[in-house]
Amino acid sequence: MIRYFGRRLFHAVLVLFGVSLLMFLVQQAAPGDFLSEMRLNPQISPQALHTLRAQYGLDQPLPLRYAHWLSFVARGEFGYSFAYDMPASKLLWPRARNTLLLTVPALLISWLIAVPLGVLAAAQRGTWLGRLFSGGTSFLLAVPDVLLALLALMIALRTGLFPVGGMRSADPSHGRLADLAWHMVLPVGTLVLGSLPVILRHVRAAVSETLSSCYVRAAEGHGLRQLPLLFRHALPAAANPLISLFGISIAFLLSVSLLVETVMSWPGMGPLLLESILARDLFVVLGATMLSTLFPLAGNLIADVLLYGFDPRIRMEP
Amino acid sequence: MRQRHVFSWAAWFLVTVNAAALLAGFVAPYNYETQDRLRPYAPPTRLHLVDCEGKFHFWPFVYMTRPGGESLTEYQEDCGQRFPVRFFLSGDGYTVLGLFSGHRHLFGVDLPARMYLLGGDGLGRDQFSRMLYGAQVSLFAGALAALLAMMGGLLVGSIAGVYGGAIDDLCMRVTEVIIAVPPFYVLLAVRAFLPLQVSAPVMFLEIVAVLGFVAWGRPARLVRGVVLGARERSFVLAAQGFGASRAYLLRRHLMPLAMNAALTQMAVSIPQIILGEVVISFLGLGMSEPVPSWGNMLAQAQQYHVLTAHWWMLLPALALVPVTLAYQALADVLGSRLQSRI
């Protein structure tokens, strides 16, 4: 068991390492850096620029810079933000927390809705209800996330029931937690609506497959009632591909969250990434990308633990 | 045969939309830059058959609008003069594909009236014309990037599948890295390191390159899987037994199978990649004004007053829905054909 998890963990670290290497190589191809805008400013002397470059370590060769940066990351930091003049990790962690504040509830809600609904839809396959259902998910799947986010904003503006953006009001009237929850409703709702059809489709497909297997038919023939049959017997057998989807669904949610955060001005990682890209704030871009990879990988590890508990075939693996 | 029906509908729809985008200069009544500063956010022009006096006409016509009402963007129709809809009339100059230039447009009305089928934006530019020109960026960048990603995926996937061993390991680790990062994050991060202020054609190529680079991971894994599966099949083993080289096996037996899988994957991924372009431009890192793309057109809809009062500014996002549905239908049919063949 320890070997199994050790291997999964090593794999996750390897992927993170690969992402950092890739981002470093790509940024090497970039023209200019944070200081290149200053070069156009006649008030800053070339000597001053040179010292600044040396101070930030921008004059060193790439492998050295990478090694230096890696040593930072190993200590849990992400380098230095040029634009904010502070350690990048101090900037990134609070933003990451805010992003998780949206994605984790959205993740739980969409799975809690998707699993029962998907199972029931699989049972209705072939009937008009099932067809209506698959048509509905296809349609929702085709609605772009940008539109969902803009429509949510439109609802907030038109009805005035929900705040139009941000995370907290200046003077919360019902306590801070309630205020936060009130601000979370629309962004989380948008995220759920965006991720639900994807998860639903997978649940339906996985359960449909087990429903056509012999043991389910046998159980049906023995006169088992439908609900226990679906949830006690068919769902666990279909769980394997779904648990693997868990990590991927986190990546997907983070991706949509970037958009929702930007549209609804939620102070998460998305707006920060956008800002740092425009400012050419290299280490913040790198840090945000790394963090955004870290969360799905962590989700994958959780999924591995679940899978280990759920699926005896994996326990038999050497 | 219902499936064939869906397939032909989807295919015809996509062909029509793409052809209209390609011939945007001719189909669109105005240039994407043509402004009417006196009429910001003009609502969609109404086509009439019955005039203000209640008289019926056999040919559709429009009325000119003039600002009226309380706010600046409320308009009233001016019943003084009718402007019949005309076909093949002369207007703004344009070039199609950089080869043909012309000034005839498919339809329109005589100046000073304007016909804004889908309304106008804040600078008084025709939303319909801009959406057609924008489709040139959004749809074509998506399709080209998907093609690029498919070719990259075919190359990496088949190499990994055929050679196996350490090469396979290396290829798969690299694809995992690309897939591990949430799509929009990797898209923006890679975009971050390419120049931002460039001319429109260069920007188009940049966007295609970034989207293609981000999207080749999934087709690569898929192709590798297909190739690995096919290598065990008897006709491949037989060919191998007769002394066929790896290159021959790949070309004659493995590639056709992999190609089918990759094409299906491409149909699945095109709408996602189009959405990628829309998002990049929406966030201000893609195509920049005045050249339209569905993304930077939507960026205007982020302003609160636009979102509440001028619904037609959301149309570029709505247009993504039928396009996505059509590609999905295409992918479904291709996928089930693939299933029956393997």
Interface residues (C-beta under 8 A of the other chain):
Chain A: L14 V15 G18 V19 L22 M23 V26 Q27 A29 A30 P31 S138 F139 L141 A142 V143 P144 D145 V146 L147 L150 L151 L153 M154 L157 R158 V164 A251 F252 L254 S255 V256 L258 L259 T262 V263 L273 L274 S276 I277 L278 R280 V285 L286 A288 T289 S292 T293 P296 L297
Chain B: R173 V174 E176 V177 I178 A180 V181 P182 P183 F184 Y185 V186 L188 A189 V190 R191 A192 F193 L194 P195 L196 P271 L275 V278 V279 F282 L283 G284 L285 G295 L298 A301 Q302 Y304 L307 T308 L314 A317 L318 L320 V321 P322 T324 L325 Q328
